[in-house]
Amino acid sequence: MTDEDNLDLADLDLDGITPDQADEDEDSQLPDGGKPPTNAKELEAVYDIPVQVSAVLGKANMQVSQLLKLGRGAVVELDRKVGEAIDIYVNNRLVARGEVVVVEEHLGVTMTEIIKVDRS
């Protein structure tokens, strides 16, 4: 996949638009003259685009020599405290914060806060 194949969903400004508002605001248009998507049917074109989702529990800095000394059972201290929100990235962009949950025998993440980035 090339950079040209990547669609940045953050460029679609869908915040706060409902079908009712779209009907009321017929004059609102995107910079290219088109109308913003207002329902799931209009977003079908992006449903099959793969994205990379990462949940970051924390980070640690260490020298290569320290890293090479790590063995089975070694503990690496992270920069987060127990119970502190984790960062959720989509395509290397911070989009949310959340909590770790257990789903059957797997770890999962539940989003507790969506990060809104002002793109002006």
C-alpha positions as CSV (number, residue, x, y, z in Angstrom):
1,M,0.0,0.0,0.0
2,T,1.4,3.4,-0.9
3,D,0.8,6.8,0.7
4,E,-1.6,7.5,-2.2
5,D,-3.7,4.6,-1.1
6,N,-4.1,5.9,2.5
7,L,-7.3,7.9,3.1
8,D,-7.1,10.1,6.1
9,L,-10.5,9.8,7.7
10,A,-9.8,12.8,9.9
11,D,-10.0,14.9,6.8
12,L,-13.7,14.1,6.6
13,D,-15.3,16.6,8.9
14,L,-18.4,14.7,10.1
15,D,-18.7,16.1,13.6
16,G,-22.1,17.1,14.6
17,I,-23.8,16.5,11.3
18,T,-27.1,14.6,11.4
19,P,-29.4,13.8,8.5
20,D,-31.9,16.4,9.8
21,Q,-29.2,19.1,9.9
22,A,-28.1,18.2,6.4
23,D,-31.6,18.7,5.1
24,E,-31.8,22.1,6.8
25,D,-28.4,23.3,5.7
26,E,-28.6,22.6,1.9
27,D,-26.1,25.3,1.2
28,S,-23.2,23.8,3.3
29,Q,-20.6,22.3,1.0
30,L,-17.1,20.8,1.3
31,P,-14.2,22.9,-0.1
32,D,-14.4,20.9,-3.4
33,G,-18.0,21.8,-3.8
34,G,-19.5,18.4,-2.7
35,K,-21.8,17.7,0.2
36,P,-20.4,16.1,3.4
37,P,-21.6,12.5,4.0
38,T,-24.6,12.4,6.3
39,N,-25.4,8.7,6.8
40,A,-23.8,5.3,6.8
41,K,-24.8,4.5,3.2
42,E,-22.8,7.5,1.9
43,L,-19.7,6.3,3.9
44,E,-19.7,2.8,2.3
45,A,-16.8,3.7,0.1
46,V,-14.4,3.8,3.1
47,Y,-15.7,0.7,5.0
48,D,-13.1,-1.6,3.4
49,I,-10.1,0.6,3.8
50,P,-7.7,-1.1,6.2
51,V,-6.3,1.0,9.1
52,Q,-3.8,0.2,11.8
53,V,-5.1,0.5,15.3
54,S,-2.6,0.6,18.2
55,A,-3.3,0.7,21.9
56,V,-0.3,2.0,23.8
57,L,-0.1,1.0,27.4
58,G,2.9,3.1,28.1
59,K,6.5,3.8,27.0
60,A,10.0,3.3,28.3
61,N,13.4,4.5,27.2
62,M,16.4,2.3,27.6
63,Q,19.9,1.8,26.1
64,V,20.5,-1.1,23.7
65,S,22.8,-2.6,26.3
66,Q,19.9,-2.7,28.8
67,L,17.5,-4.1,26.2
68,L,20.0,-6.9,25.4
69,K,20.2,-7.9,29.1
70,L,16.4,-8.5,29.3
71,G,15.4,-12.1,29.5
72,R,12.2,-14.1,30.1
73,G,10.3,-12.8,33.0
74,A,12.0,-9.4,32.9
75,V,9.8,-6.4,33.9
76,V,10.0,-3.1,32.0
77,E,8.6,-0.2,33.9
78,L,6.4,2.0,31.8
79,D,5.6,5.7,32.1
80,R,2.0,5.1,33.1
81,K,0.3,4.3,36.4
82,V,-2.1,1.5,37.0
83,G,-5.6,2.6,36.0
84,E,-4.4,5.5,33.9
85,A,-5.9,5.8,30.5
86,I,-4.1,4.3,27.5
87,D,-3.6,6.0,24.2
88,I,-5.4,4.7,21.1
89,Y,-3.9,5.5,17.7
90,V,-5.3,4.9,14.2
91,N,-2.6,5.1,11.5
92,N,-0.2,6.6,14.0
93,R,-2.6,9.4,14.9
94,L,-3.9,9.8,18.4
95,V,-7.7,9.5,18.2
96,A,-8.9,8.3,21.6
97,R,-8.0,7.3,25.2
98,G,-9.4,4.2,26.8
99,E,-9.1,1.4,29.3
100,V,-7.9,-2.2,29.0
101,V,-10.7,-4.8,29.3
102,V,-10.8,-8.6,29.1
103,V,-13.0,-10.1,26.5
104,E,-13.3,-13.9,27.0
105,E,-9.5,-14.8,27.1
106,H,-8.4,-11.8,25.1
107,L,-7.3,-8.3,26.0
108,G,-9.4,-5.5,24.5
109,V,-9.8,-1.7,24.7
110,T,-12.8,0.3,25.4
111,M,-12.7,4.0,24.4
112,T,-13.5,6.4,27.1
113,E,-12.5,9.7,25.4
114,I,-12.4,10.7,21.7
115,I,-9.6,13.2,21.0
116,K,-10.8,16.0,18.8
117,V,-8.0,17.7,16.8
118,D,-8.6,21.2,15.5
119,R,-7.4,21.0,11.9
120,S,-7.6,24.7,11.1
